Amino acid sequence: MSDEIIVHEYAVGDVVAEAAYPITRDSLVRYAGASGDFNAIHYRDDVAASVGLPGVLAHGMLTMGLAVQPVVDWVGDPARVTDYQVRFTRPVVVDPVDGAVISVLAKIGQLDEEAGTARVDLTATVNGETVLGKAQVRVLLP
């Protein structure tokens, strides 16, 4: 083991990643097939309406997965993500024609230079409205 200390050039508040991900009804069908989540609220307007929803919704886990992707890209290896937590605050309604776009902004919220880790705070929005609350990712810094 080396006593070398690695100094990262990051500061709290730094934006480390940004991305926008379009979602279509096709995306939902493909995700349903990959995940096995075939709940009809994710592809049928009539079923979504019958349970009081404003339209077909994106899967929560799809939204969560897309939101963390810019951080995974930034750190360069998914194994560098040591913890990831979110609260689902607003559903993502996917219009049958226009779809939806999830925009993600990732900022450093906390640094631990000694451990070489950071907490990255995510802001995930659709049409300017936040869809995930308290979205935080702990990573080993690159």
Backbone as a ProteinNet text record, in pm:
[ID]
protein_1_A
[PRIMARY]
MSDEIIVHEYAVGDVVAEAAYPITRDSLVRYAGASGDFNAIHYRDDVAASVGLPGVLAHGMLTMGLAVQPVVDWVGDPARVTDYQVRFTRPVVVDPVDGAVISVLAKIGQLDEEAGTARVDLTATVNGETVLGKAQVRVLLP
[TERTIARY]
82.9	0	87.1	40.3	113.4	51.5	133.6	84.2	49.1	49.8	21.4	-122.8	-141.8	-274.2	-310.7	-426	-472.6	-561.5	-530	-610.5	-694	-825.3	-915.8	-944.9	-973.1	-997.8	-1147	-1219.4	-1363	-1397.4	-1508	-1557	-1707.7	-1756.9	-1901.2	-1968.6	-2071.1	-2143.1	-2103.6	-1990.5	-1948.4	-2049.3	-2085.5	-2166.5	-2071.8	-2098.1	-2009.2	-2069.7	-2201	-2264.3	-2402.4	-2441.6	-2574.9	-2615.3	-2743.4	-2791.4	-2942.1	-2992.6	-3136.7	-3169.1	-3272.7	-3309.7	-3454.5	-3475.4	-3612.5	-3669.5	-3797.5	-3868.5	-3991.8	-4014.9	-4132.8	-4213.7	-4331.2	-4410.4	-4334	-4260.5	-4174.9	-4074	-4015.1	-3918.2	-3981.9	-4107.3	-4176.1	-4200.8	-4239.2	-4264	-4133.4	-4025.5	-3896	-3850.3	-3869	-3830.4	-3915.2	-4044.4	-4131.7	-4080.9	-4041.4	-3988.5	-3859.6	-3772.9	-3643.9	-3660.7	-3755	-3768.8	-3872.6	-3964.8	-4073.9	-4189	-4184.5	-4291	-4392.5	-4496.1	-4597.3	-4724.8	-4713.7	-4829.5	-4886.2	-5015.5	-5078.6	-5076.2	-5051.7	-5043.5	-4923.5	-4832.8	-4713.6	-4729.7	-4847.7	-4864.8	-5008.9	-5107.1	-5246.5	-5310.8	-5351.3	-5415.2	-5543.9	-5624.4	-5751.6	-5730.9	-5632.9	-5605.3	-5550.2	-5459.1	-5404.5	-5518	-5608.3	-5720.7	-5814.9	-5836	-5929.6	-5883.4	-5753.5	-5702.2	-5665.8	-5714.4	-5699.6	-5568.1	-5492.4	-5365.3	-5385.8	-5297.2	-5312	-5272.2	-5220.1	-5177.8	-5085.6	-5033.7	-4938.4	-4812	-4762.5	-4645.6	-4522.3	-4407.6	-4280	-4260.7	-4195.2	-4162.3	-4071	-4094	-4009.1	-3864.1	-3841.7	-3703.5	-3635	-3710.9	-3653.6	-3609.5	-3696.1	-3662.6	-3539.2	-3536.3	-3423.2	-3293.7	-3303	-3185.7	-3131.7	-3222.1	-3177.9	-3113.9	-3168.2	-3115.9	-2972.7	-2936.2	-2800.3	-2699	-2746.2	-2654.8	-2548.3	-2580.8	-2474.2	-2362.2	-2395.5	-2292.9	-2207.1	-2270	-2195.2	-2100	-2148.6	-2062.4	-1946.1	-1973.5	-1869.4	-1761.7	-1802	-1701.5	-1635.4	-1696.8	-1632.9	-1649.2	-1711.8	-1726.2	-1842.6	-1945.4	-2059.1	-2021.3	-1909.4	-1865	-1821.4	-1798.6	-1760.5	-1881	-2000.6	-2122.4	-2140.3	-2131.9	-2139.8	-2276.6	-2357.6	-2491	-2571.9	-2701.4	-2789.3	-2928.4	-2984.3	-3117.1	-3196.3	-3325.8	-3415.9	-3550	-3627.4	-3770.3	-3843.8	-3947.9	-4028.5	-4129.8	-4117.8	-4201.7	-4311.6	-4292.1	-4391.3	-4377.2	-4490.2	-4480.8	-4438.7	-4376.5	-4337.4	-4443.5	-4525.4	-4630.2	-4566.8	-4589.1	-4529.9	-4640.7	-4639.2	-4738.7	-4729.5	-4844.4	-4839.4	-4769.7	-4769	-4705.7	-4568.6	-4564.5	-4441.4	-4349.2	-4398.1	-4316.3	-4287.5	-4170.8	-4125	-3973.6	-3916.4	-3770.5	-3733.3	-3649.5	-3598.6	-3464	-3456.3	-3331.6	-3267.5	-3137.3	-3064.9	-2946	-2931.1	-2817.2	-2755.1	-2625.6	-2554.4	-2450	-2463.6	-2371.1	-2311.5	-2187.7	-2124.8	-2190	-2241.5	-2307.8	-2220.9	-2124.5	-2036.4	-1911.9	-1798	-1671	-1606.5	-1544.4	-1461	-1327.9	-1238.3	-1108.8	-1029.4	-1035.5	-957.9	-1003.3	-1133	-1186.4	-1190.2	-1174.8	-1180.8	-1321.3	-1419.4	-1558.2	-1631.5	-1746	-1831.2	-1976.2	-2058.3	-2203.2	-2241.7	-2306.4	-2351.8	-2503.2	-2549.6	-2692.7	-2748	-2856	-2917.8	-3045.1	-3063.8	-3190.9	-3243.4	-3355.7	-3418.2	-3552.1	-3568	-3690.3	-3751.1	-3881.7	-3954.8	-4040.9	-4025.2	-4098.3	-4079.1	-3958.2	-3925.7	-3972.9	-4039.3	-4087.2	-4001.2	-3962.3	-3879.1	-3958.1	-3897.3	-3964.8	-3902.1	-3781.4	-3716.8	-3672.8	-3699	-3655.6	-3542.2	-3459.7	-3348.1	-3270.8	-3248.4	-3174.9	-3025.7	-2963	-2821.7	-2746.6	-2626.6	-2540.3	-2407.5	-2360.7	-2226.5	-2134.2	-2019.5	-1925.5	-1783.1	-1703	-1558.2	-1512.6	-1440.8	-1402.5	-1307.7	-1324.8	-1236.3	-1097.8
-118.2	0	124.2	222.3	347	450.4	541.1	650.5	771.2	753.1	862.6	910.7	1040.4	1099.2	1156	1113.4	1162.5	1282.7	1392.8	1513	1528.2	1532.4	1550.2	1698.5	1736.9	1878.2	1906.8	1868.5	1891.1	1973.9	2044.3	2122.9	2102	2118.1	2110.1	2214.3	2171.3	2259.3	2242.6	2175.4	2152.9	2064.8	2106.1	2021.7	1923	1793.3	1691.5	1619.6	1633.6	1567.9	1627.6	1625	1666.6	1578.1	1547.9	1468.9	1484.8	1451.6	1449	1320	1251.9	1122.3	1123.9	1110.1	1101.1	962.1	960.5	835.1	836.6	726.8	711.9	593.3	577.3	458.8	331.1	336.8	223.7	191.8	296.7	277.4	201	234.9	169.7	21.8	-9.3	-149	-228.2	-168.8	-237.5	-258.2	-154.9	-167.6	-274.2	-278	-379.3	-519.7	-537.6	-667.7	-703.7	-605.8	-631	-653	-581	-586	-687.1	-723.1	-811.4	-737.8	-603.6	-523.3	-486.3	-567.8	-546.4	-483.2	-405.8	-336	-247.3	-260.7	-192.9	-40.2	17.1	164	218.3	128.6	170	161.9	119	114.7	131.2	135.2	149.1	271.9	366.2	488.6	460	365	336.8	282.1	199.1	144	253	334.8	445.9	538.2	572.2	661.1	596	465	395.3	395.3	415.4	422.5	565.1	661.4	802	866.9	804.8	862.7	956.5	1055.1	1151.5	1096.7	976.5	913.8	797.9	738.2	628.2	680.3	604.6	646.8	565.3	630.5	559.7	478.2	367.3	283.8	362.8	353.2	421.5	378.8	249.9	201.5	247.3	266.3	321.6	465.2	543	681.9	687.4	602.5	598.3	559.4	461.6	417.1	523.8	593.6	700.9	813.9	843.9	955.3	932	808.8	782	766.3	744.5	715.9	823.1	953.5	1052.9	1042.7	1002.2	986	864.1	755.9	635.7	670.2	745.9	787.1	872.3	962.7	1050.8	971.8	880.4	806.3	695.9	657.6	565.5	417.8	382.3	241.6	229.7	150.3	139.6	87.8	15.9	-34.7	78.7	197.8	312.8	373.7	334	377.7	285.1	343.7	261.4	268.1	367.8	379.9	473.4	445.3	529.1	521.5	637.5	643.1	758.9	736.3	842.1	828.6	936.2	932.7	967.7	891.9	921.8	1028.6	1147.3	1259.9	1295	1259.8	1293.7	1190.2	1137.5	1039.7	1105.5	1027.7	1074.1	1025.9	1119.7	1088.4	1090.2	982.1	968.5	985.3	1100.4	1133.7	1034.2	992	894.3	945.6	1077.1	1133.7	1192.6	1280.2	1353.7	1283.1	1182	1114.5	1206.5	1192.2	1275.5	1281	1382.1	1393.8	1412.4	1322.8	1334.9	1406.5	1522.9	1600	1578.6	1555	1524.6	1619.1	1673.9	1757	1693.9	1668.7	1604.8	1700.5	1732.1	1823.2	1756.4	1790.1	1739.2	1807.6	1724.2	1775.2	1764.9	1672.5	1651	1578.1	1613.6	1547.9	1492.2	1376	1318.8	1285.5	1382.8	1365.8	1249.2	1232.9	1124.8	988.2	970.5	843.4	837.3	952.7	956.6	935.1	984.5	966.2	1099.7	1094.2	1212.3	1168.7	1258.9	1243.3	1334.6	1278.6	1355.1	1368.1	1491.9	1519.8	1534	1462.7	1463.9	1547.2	1622.8	1689.4	1630	1559.7	1497.7	1566.1	1621.8	1696.1	1651.6	1673.1	1655.1	1779.7	1848.2	1974	2073.4	2077.5	2172.3	2133.1	2019	1973.9	1858.5	1867.4	1764	1634	1523.2	1393.1	1299.2	1330.5	1251.6	1346.3	1309.5	1390.8	1322	1401.4	1349.8	1240.8	1264.8	1170.5	1192.3	1093.8	1105.2	977.9	999.6	890	904.7	800.4	800.3	728.5	793.3	735.3	743.1	649.9	658.9	752.3	855.7	954.2	895.9	940.8	891.7	952.8
0	0	0	-66.2	-76.4	16.1	65.8	148.6	63.2	-66.6	-158.1	-139.7	-133.3	-122.5	-258.8	-308.1	-437.6	-412.3	-477	-463.6	-590.6	-571.8	-684.6	-700.7	-820.1	-847.4	-857.1	-754.6	-751.2	-628.8	-638.5	-525.5	-513.3	-393.1	-371.2	-460.6	-530.2	-622.2	-767.5	-792.8	-932	-1005.1	-1125.6	-1212.4	-1278.5	-1258.7	-1314.5	-1435.1	-1452.3	-1566.8	-1592.7	-1719.7	-1763	-1880	-1886.7	-2000.5	-2012.8	-2130.2	-2154.1	-2227	-2180.2	-2235.6	-2283.5	-2413.7	-2463.7	-2433.4	-2396.1	-2372.4	-2461.8	-2530.8	-2614.6	-2563.3	-2618.9	-2583	-2622.2	-2731.7	-2771.1	-2660.3	-2603.2	-2494	-2378.6	-2348.2	-2236.6	-2264.2	-2387.7	-2424.2	-2416.8	-2466.4	-2461.8	-2317.2	-2233.7	-2093.3	-2023.9	-2054.7	-1995.7	-2029.9	-2154.7	-2195.3	-2124.3	-2106	-2040.4	-1890.7	-1829.1	-1683.4	-1637.1	-1725.8	-1686.1	-1619.8	-1618	-1557.3	-1664.3	-1677.2	-1779.9	-1724.1	-1617.1	-1563.7	-1675	-1701.2	-1814.7	-1804.7	-1686.5	-1676.7	-1753.5	-1794	-1866.5	-2018.4	-2065	-2210	-2258.2	-2166.6	-2209.5	-2145.9	-2229.9	-2181.8	-2104.2	-2152.6	-2086.9	-1945.5	-1927.2	-1793.7	-1702.4	-1753.4	-1673.7	-1629.2	-1720.2	-1687.4	-1586.2	-1597.9	-1508	-1363	-1340.4	-1202.6	-1163	-1242.7	-1206.7	-1245	-1332.9	-1375.4	-1494.1	-1508.6	-1618.5	-1755.5	-1759	-1884	-1854.3	-1958.7	-1945.1	-1877.1	-1780	-1702.2	-1736.6	-1732.3	-1742.9	-1616	-1627.1	-1511.3	-1417.5	-1289.4	-1192.4	-1202.1	-1220.2	-1227.6	-1356.2	-1462.7	-1585.7	-1561	-1497.2	-1464.5	-1375.7	-1275.1	-1182.2	-1254.1	-1342	-1417.2	-1511	-1579.2	-1668.6	-1589.2	-1471	-1391.5	-1343.7	-1317.7	-1269.1	-1382.9	-1503.8	-1615.7	-1639.1	-1631.4	-1652.8	-1549.3	-1428.4	-1324.6	-1355.1	-1397.8	-1437	-1551	-1648.1	-1759.9	-1710.1	-1615.7	-1562.6	-1487.3	-1399.7	-1321.7	-1402.9	-1516.1	-1608.6	-1579.4	-1467.3	-1431.8	-1333.7	-1366.1	-1275.2	-1136.7	-1125.7	-995.5	-902.6	-956.6	-873.5	-800.9	-841.4	-770.9	-651	-532	-410.6	-343.6	-376.7	-318.9	-407.8	-416.7	-498.3	-439.2	-409.1	-349.6	-409	-424.7	-472	-401.4	-411.5	-378	-506.5	-535.8	-653.5	-613.5	-672.6	-631.1	-731.3	-856.8	-959.9	-1071.6	-1119.8	-1228.5	-1359.7	-1444.2	-1577.3	-1675.9	-1721.1	-1818.1	-1957.1	-2031.8	-2164.9	-2268.9	-2334	-2435.6	-2551.6	-2608.1	-2718.1	-2843.4	-2864.3	-2984.1	-2950.9	-2852.4	-2821	-2722.7	-2654.5	-2554	-2436.4	-2378.6	-2266.9	-2273.6	-2209.7	-2202	-2056	-2006.6	-1869.9	-1878.1	-1813.5	-1809	-1672.9	-1673.9	-1551.2	-1535.7	-1415.8	-1378.9	-1255.2	-1259.5	-1148.5	-1092.3	-962.1	-894.4	-771.9	-743.9	-622	-502.3	-411.3	-291.7	-167.5	-172.2	-56.9	-105.8	-48.1	-81.5	43.5	26.8	132.3	65.8	66.3	-2.3	55.2	186.3	249.6	197.8	184.1	135.3	-17.7	-82.8	-229	-281.9	-205.2	-245.4	-255	-320.1	-331.1	-325.8	-274.7	-289.2	-404.5	-502.6	-617.8	-607.8	-610.4	-602.5	-743.4	-770.1	-902.3	-901.3	-1007.1	-1032.3	-1161.5	-1151	-1267.7	-1291.5	-1411	-1441.6	-1574.7	-1584.4	-1709.1	-1724.4	-1834.8	-1859.2	-1744.2	-1690.6	-1584.9	-1446.7	-1431.6	-1301.4	-1251	-1124.7	-1063.8	-1049.9	-1092.5	-1085	-983	-937.2	-831.9	-721.6	-598.5	-486.1	-412.2	-347.7	-268.2	-344.2	-470.3	-553.9	-530.7	-469.8	-433.7	-469.4	-521.6	-563.5	-490.1	-426.8	-367.6	-464.2	-490.8	-587.8	-534.2	-584.2	-569.1	-680.3	-647.7	-747	-850.9	-975.9	-1082.2	-1070.6
[MASK]
++++++++++++++++++++++++++++++++++++++++++++++++++++++++++++++++++++++++++++++++++++++++++++++++++++++++++++++++++++++++++++++++++++++++++++++

